């Protein structure tokens, strides 16, 4: 029999980690219920369904023949106009619908943006700890995810001077996620402005992932002034997800905000990947931007209350340290310096029924840390965490 050569797969894809959340949820399946119901703090999913009125709008839109047809590559004009007006209200700036593209979730928005701004062999700066899907995307595209270490003592807020020292001829962009996943840190406007100035000066793209901006504390000022005070179209790209604030992760809707020249290039990628975003969900969210505004504000208050409650629940546990908390997340230092974080998570879920994610999922140097997703569990379960963790030992 003649020798055969098996076809090869893309080595960059083979080198990319498998999705981590299913792995962690697999550990939870071994939990026998000894400590009560499982407290799943592993994934950032909304803790309550969207209001019925939004679901009714979806049903109405889905029943329309128009929803079955292809739409514009960058999304239906009605949603792009409504979203442009909404971010104009948030940032105190004016946006054109042509500066907005609707995507199938924010992860897709990130992939499309990275394909537009960098190519294999170049590098993009990611603050660490990083969002694992960002690193996975860059790796499979052959783009180096260059770690930008963030100091826990500084609240995990990245330092612009440290970033500039990491830039070389192959650097194409810096990515900031604020409020942050995984730490929950909220970057001050002055920090975002400093990174915008750095990128404009060095000919780089600043990519701002603001998926969780709807969960800033009530009464907070604009997340930053970059869109209002700079010629941002030349060096800034904004990313957003409707999944969290509207409690519709299954609808897969996100957005890109970019200058029209950049958007023309991103549209090439969108045409190849999605052709057009799902139309019924777009119609429902277009109505929901104003239609469920009061509900969204109440949801913001509830999520902020859970972050405060989590800090209170952890306060009596002196050996567990909450390093940062905000929006959907808290980042915690566990008390077992010689134990890999994955072993801590496995033991914690199997013995105490609490599922978190180990820090190394979020980049190098994170073995002492766990990510806690605080948005998707009821307040009473957050309040009971101190009892679950008290006396836990390895």
C-alpha positions as CSV (number, residue, x, y, z in Angstrom):
1,X,0.0,0.0,0.0
2,X,1.4,3.4,-1.0
3,X,2.4,5.8,1.7
4,X,-0.2,8.6,2.2
5,X,0.3,12.0,3.7
6,X,-2.6,13.3,5.8
7,X,-3.6,16.9,5.2
8,X,-2.5,19.4,7.7
9,X,-4.5,21.9,9.7
10,X,-3.5,25.5,10.3
11,X,-0.7,25.3,12.9
12,X,-1.8,28.7,14.4
13,X,-5.2,27.3,15.1
14,X,-3.8,24.1,16.5
15,X,-1.7,26.2,18.8
16,X,-4.8,28.0,20.1
17,X,-6.2,27.0,23.4
18,X,-9.5,25.2,23.6
19,X,-12.5,27.2,24.9
20,X,-12.0,27.4,28.7
21,X,-15.5,27.8,30.0
22,X,-16.7,24.3,28.8
23,X,-13.6,22.8,30.5
24,X,-14.5,24.5,33.8
25,X,-18.1,23.5,33.5
26,X,-16.9,20.0,33.0
27,X,-15.3,20.1,36.5
28,X,-18.7,21.2,37.9
29,X,-20.4,18.0,36.7
30,X,-18.4,16.1,39.3
31,X,-20.1,18.1,42.1
32,X,-22.4,15.9,44.2
33,X,-24.4,18.6,45.8
34,X,-23.0,18.2,49.3
35,X,-22.8,21.9,50.1
36,X,-26.1,22.9,48.4
37,X,-27.0,24.1,44.9
38,X,-24.1,24.8,42.6
39,X,-23.1,28.5,42.6
40,X,-21.9,29.0,39.0
41,X,-19.6,32.1,38.8
42,X,-17.8,31.0,35.7
43,X,-19.5,32.8,32.8
44,X,-20.5,36.4,32.3
45,X,-24.2,35.9,31.4
46,X,-27.1,38.1,32.5
47,X,-28.7,36.9,35.7
48,X,-32.3,37.6,34.6
49,X,-34.2,37.5,31.3
50,X,-35.0,40.6,29.3
51,X,-38.3,42.3,29.8
52,X,-41.3,40.7,28.1
53,X,-41.9,43.7,25.9
54,X,-38.5,43.2,24.2
55,X,-39.3,39.5,23.6
56,X,-42.6,40.6,22.1
57,X,-40.9,42.9,19.7
58,X,-38.6,40.1,18.7
59,X,-41.6,37.8,18.0
60,X,-43.2,40.5,15.9
61,X,-40.1,41.1,13.9
62,X,-39.4,37.4,13.4
63,X,-42.9,37.0,11.9
64,X,-42.2,39.6,9.2
65,X,-41.1,38.3,5.8
66,X,-38.5,41.2,5.8
67,X,-36.7,39.4,8.6
68,X,-36.0,36.4,6.4
69,X,-34.2,38.4,3.8
70,X,-30.6,39.5,3.6
71,X,-30.0,43.0,5.0
72,X,-27.2,45.5,4.6
73,X,-23.7,44.2,5.3
74,X,-23.1,46.6,8.2
75,X,-26.5,46.2,9.7
76,X,-30.0,47.6,9.3
77,X,-30.0,51.4,9.0
78,X,-32.7,51.8,11.7
79,X,-30.4,50.2,14.4
80,X,-27.3,52.0,13.2
81,X,-29.1,55.3,13.4
82,X,-30.5,54.5,16.9
83,X,-27.2,53.3,18.1
84,X,-25.3,56.3,16.7
85,X,-27.8,58.5,18.6
86,X,-27.4,56.5,21.8
87,X,-23.6,56.7,21.9
88,X,-23.8,60.4,20.9
89,X,-25.9,60.8,24.1
90,X,-23.3,58.8,26.2
91,X,-20.2,60.5,24.9
92,X,-21.5,64.0,24.1
93,X,-20.4,63.7,20.5
94,X,-22.0,63.3,17.1
95,X,-21.8,60.0,15.2
96,X,-22.9,59.1,11.7
97,X,-24.7,55.9,10.9
98,X,-21.9,55.2,8.5
99,X,-19.5,55.0,11.4
100,X,-21.4,52.1,12.9
101,X,-21.5,48.4,11.9
102,X,-23.7,45.8,13.6
103,X,-22.0,42.4,14.2
104,X,-23.0,39.0,15.4
105,X,-21.7,39.8,18.9
106,X,-18.7,41.6,20.3
107,X,-16.4,38.7,19.8
108,X,-17.0,38.8,16.1
109,X,-16.5,42.6,16.2
110,X,-13.1,42.0,17.7
111,X,-12.2,39.4,15.1
112,X,-13.2,41.7,12.3
113,X,-11.3,44.6,13.8
114,X,-8.1,42.6,14.2
115,X,-8.3,41.3,10.6
116,X,-8.6,44.9,9.5
117,X,-5.7,46.4,11.5
118,X,-3.0,43.7,11.7
119,X,-1.7,40.7,9.8
120,X,0.3,37.6,10.7
121,X,3.7,38.3,12.1
122,X,2.7,41.7,13.7
123,X,1.7,42.3,17.3
124,X,-1.1,43.8,19.4
125,X,-0.7,44.9,23.0
126,X,-3.2,43.3,25.4
127,X,-3.2,44.3,29.0
128,X,-2.9,41.3,31.3
129,X,-4.9,39.7,32.7
130,X,-6.6,39.6,29.3
131,X,-9.9,38.4,28.0
132,X,-9.0,34.9,26.8
133,X,-11.0,35.1,23.5
134,X,-8.9,38.2,22.5
135,X,-5.7,36.2,22.9
136,X,-7.2,33.2,21.1
137,X,-8.3,35.3,18.2
138,X,-4.8,36.9,17.8
139,X,-3.1,33.5,18.1
140,X,-5.2,31.8,15.4
141,X,-4.6,34.8,13.1
142,X,-0.8,34.5,13.6
143,X,-0.7,37.9,15.4
144,X,1.4,38.1,18.6
145,X,-0.6,39.0,21.7
146,X,2.0,41.0,23.5
147,X,1.3,41.1,27.2
148,X,1.0,44.5,28.9
149,X,1.2,43.7,32.6
150,X,-1.1,45.5,34.9
151,X,-0.2,46.0,38.5
152,X,-2.8,44.8,41.1
153,X,-1.6,47.6,43.4
154,X,-2.8,50.0,40.7
155,X,-6.2,48.4,40.5
156,X,-5.1,46.6,37.3
157,X,-5.2,49.8,35.3
158,X,-2.6,49.7,32.5
159,X,0.2,52.2,32.5
160,X,0.8,54.2,29.3
161,X,4.6,54.4,29.8
162,X,4.9,50.7,30.2
163,X,2.9,50.2,27.0
164,X,5.1,52.6,25.1
165,X,8.2,50.7,26.1
166,X,6.6,47.5,24.5
167,X,5.9,49.1,21.1
168,X,8.2,48.2,18.2
169,X,8.0,48.3,14.4
170,X,5.6,45.4,14.4
171,X,3.0,46.8,16.8
172,X,-0.3,47.7,15.1
173,X,-2.7,48.3,18.0
174,X,-3.4,48.5,21.7
175,X,-6.6,46.9,23.1
176,X,-8.3,48.3,26.2
177,X,-11.3,46.5,27.8
178,X,-13.1,48.8,30.3
179,X,-14.9,48.0,32.5
180,X,-12.5,45.2,32.4
181,X,-13.0,41.5,31.8
182,X,-11.7,39.7,33.8
183,X,-10.8,42.1,36.6
184,X,-13.8,44.4,36.8
185,X,-11.4,47.4,36.9
186,X,-12.8,50.6,35.5
187,X,-10.2,52.6,33.6
188,X,-10.2,56.4,34.5
189,X,-11.0,58.7,31.6
190,X,-7.5,60.2,31.9
191,X,-5.9,56.8,31.3
192,X,-8.0,56.2,28.2
193,X,-7.1,59.7,26.9
194,X,-3.4,59.0,27.5
195,X,-3.6,55.8,25.5
196,X,-5.5,57.6,22.7
197,X,-2.8,60.2,22.6
198,X,-0.1,57.5,22.5
199,X,-1.7,55.6,19.7
200,X,-2.3,58.8,17.6
201,X,1.3,59.8,18.1
202,X,2.8,56.4,17.3
203,X,0.5,55.6,14.4
204,X,-1.3,52.7,16.1
205,X,-5.0,51.8,16.6
206,X,-6.6,52.1,20.0
207,X,-9.3,49.4,20.2
208,X,-11.7,50.1,23.0
209,X,-13.9,47.2,24.0
210,X,-16.7,48.8,26.1
211,X,-19.0,45.8,26.4
212,X,-19.7,46.6,30.0
213,X,-19.9,50.4,29.9
214,X,-23.7,50.2,30.8
215,X,-22.7,49.0,34.2
216,X,-20.6,52.0,35.4
217,X,-21.9,53.3,38.7
218,X,-25.1,55.3,38.5
219,X,-24.4,59.0,37.9
220,X,-21.0,58.4,36.5
221,X,-19.8,60.8,33.9
222,X,-19.0,59.7,30.3
223,X,-16.7,56.7,30.2
224,X,-14.1,59.0,28.5
225,X,-13.9,62.1,26.3
226,X,-11.9,60.6,23.4
227,X,-14.9,60.6,21.0
228,X,-15.8,64.1,21.9
229,X,-12.5,65.9,22.0
230,X,-10.2,64.2,19.5
231,X,-10.2,63.3,15.7
232,X,-10.8,59.8,16.8
233,X,-11.7,58.4,13.4
234,X,-8.0,58.3,12.4
235,X,-6.9,56.0,15.3
236,X,-9.7,54.7,17.5
237,X,-12.1,51.8,17.0
238,X,-14.9,51.2,19.5
239,X,-16.5,47.8,20.3
240,X,-19.7,47.0,22.1
241,X,-22.1,44.1,22.9
242,X,-25.8,44.3,23.3
243,X,-25.8,41.0,25.1
244,X,-25.2,42.2,28.7
245,X,-27.3,45.4,29.0
246,X,-30.2,44.1,27.1
247,X,-29.9,40.5,28.5
248,X,-29.9,38.9,25.1
249,X,-26.6,37.0,24.6
250,X,-28.4,34.4,22.5
251,X,-29.3,37.0,19.9
252,X,-25.6,37.6,19.1
253,X,-25.6,41.4,18.5
254,X,-22.6,43.7,18.8
255,X,-21.3,46.9,17.3
256,X,-18.2,48.5,15.8
257,X,-17.7,52.2,15.9
258,X,-15.0,53.4,13.4
259,X,-14.3,56.1,10.9
260,X,-16.0,55.7,7.6
261,X,-12.8,54.9,5.7
262,X,-12.0,52.2,8.2
263,X,-15.5,50.9,8.1
264,X,-15.3,50.4,4.4
265,X,-12.5,47.9,4.9
266,X,-14.2,46.2,7.9
267,X,-17.2,45.7,5.7
268,X,-15.2,43.6,3.3
269,X,-14.5,41.2,6.2
270,X,-18.1,41.3,7.4
271,X,-19.4,40.4,4.0
272,X,-17.3,37.2,4.0
273,X,-18.1,36.2,7.5
274,X,-21.7,37.2,8.2
275,X,-23.2,38.8,5.0
276,X,-25.6,40.5,7.3
277,X,-26.5,40.3,11.0
278,X,-29.7,38.5,12.1
279,X,-32.5,41.0,11.3
280,X,-35.3,40.2,13.9
281,X,-32.9,40.8,16.8
282,X,-31.8,44.1,15.2
283,X,-35.4,45.3,15.0
284,X,-36.1,44.4,18.6
285,X,-33.0,46.1,19.9
286,X,-33.7,49.2,17.8
287,X,-36.9,49.6,19.8
288,X,-35.3,48.6,23.0
289,X,-32.7,51.3,23.1
290,X,-35.4,53.7,24.2
291,X,-38.1,51.2,25.0
292,X,-36.4,49.4,27.9
293,X,-34.2,52.3,29.1
294,X,-35.8,52.3,32.6
295,X,-35.3,48.5,32.8
296,X,-31.7,48.9,31.8
297,X,-31.1,51.5,34.5
298,X,-32.7,49.3,37.1
299,X,-30.5,46.4,35.9
300,X,-27.4,48.6,36.2
301,X,-28.3,49.3,39.8
302,X,-28.8,45.6,40.5
303,X,-25.4,44.6,39.1
304,X,-23.7,47.4,41.0
305,X,-25.4,46.2,44.2
306,X,-24.1,42.7,43.5
307,X,-20.5,43.9,43.3
308,X,-20.9,45.7,46.6
309,X,-22.5,42.6,48.1
310,X,-19.7,40.4,46.9
311,X,-17.1,42.6,48.6
312,X,-19.1,42.4,51.8
313,X,-19.4,38.6,51.6
314,X,-15.7,38.2,51.1
315,X,-14.6,40.7,53.8
316,X,-14.6,38.2,56.7
317,X,-12.3,35.9,54.8
318,X,-9.0,37.5,55.4
319,X,-7.1,34.9,53.4
320,X,-9.1,35.6,50.2
321,X,-8.4,39.0,48.8
322,X,-10.7,40.9,46.4
323,X,-8.2,42.7,44.2
324,X,-10.8,44.5,42.0
325,X,-14.5,44.3,41.4
326,X,-16.9,46.1,39.1
327,X,-19.5,45.6,36.4
328,X,-19.9,41.9,35.9
329,X,-16.6,40.7,37.5
330,X,-14.4,40.4,40.6
331,X,-10.8,39.3,40.5
332,X,-9.7,37.5,43.6
333,X,-6.4,36.3,45.1
334,X,-6.7,32.8,46.5
335,X,-4.8,31.8,49.7
336,X,-2.9,28.8,48.4
337,X,0.4,30.1,47.0
338,X,1.8,26.6,46.1
339,X,-1.3,25.3,44.4
340,X,-2.1,25.8,40.7
341,X,-5.2,27.9,40.3
342,X,-6.9,25.2,38.2
343,X,-6.5,22.7,41.2
344,X,-8.0,25.3,43.5
345,X,-11.0,25.7,41.2
346,X,-11.5,22.0,40.8
347,X,-11.4,21.4,44.5
348,X,-13.6,24.4,45.3
349,X,-16.4,23.3,43.0
350,X,-16.2,19.6,44.0
351,X,-16.1,20.3,47.7
352,X,-18.0,23.5,48.1
353,X,-20.1,23.8,45.0
354,X,-18.6,27.1,43.9
355,X,-17.4,27.4,40.3
356,X,-15.0,30.1,39.3
357,X,-12.4,30.4,36.5
358,X,-8.6,30.0,37.2
359,X,-6.4,33.0,36.6
360,X,-4.1,31.4,34.0
361,X,-7.0,31.4,31.5
362,X,-6.4,35.1,31.4
363,X,-2.7,35.2,30.7
364,X,0.7,34.8,32.2
365,X,1.4,35.4,35.8
366,X,-2.1,34.7,37.1
367,X,-1.7,31.5,39.1
368,X,-2.7,33.2,42.4
369,X,-5.9,34.5,40.9
370,X,-9.5,33.5,40.2
371,X,-12.1,35.3,38.1
372,X,-15.6,35.6,39.7
373,X,-18.6,36.4,37.4
374,X,-21.0,38.1,39.9
375,X,-23.8,39.1,37.5
376,X,-25.4,35.8,36.8
377,X,-26.3,34.6,40.3
378,X,-29.0,35.9,42.7
379,X,-28.0,38.2,45.6
380,X,-28.7,35.5,48.2
381,X,-26.2,33.2,46.7
382,X,-23.5,35.9,46.6
383,X,-24.3,36.6,50.2
384,X,-23.8,32.9,51.1
385,X,-20.3,32.8,49.6
386,X,-18.5,33.5,52.8
387,X,-20.1,30.5,54.4
388,X,-19.2,28.3,51.5
389,X,-15.5,29.4,51.5
390,X,-15.0,29.5,55.2
391,X,-12.6,26.7,56.3
392,X,-11.9,25.6,52.7
393,X,-8.4,24.1,52.7
394,X,-6.1,22.2,50.3
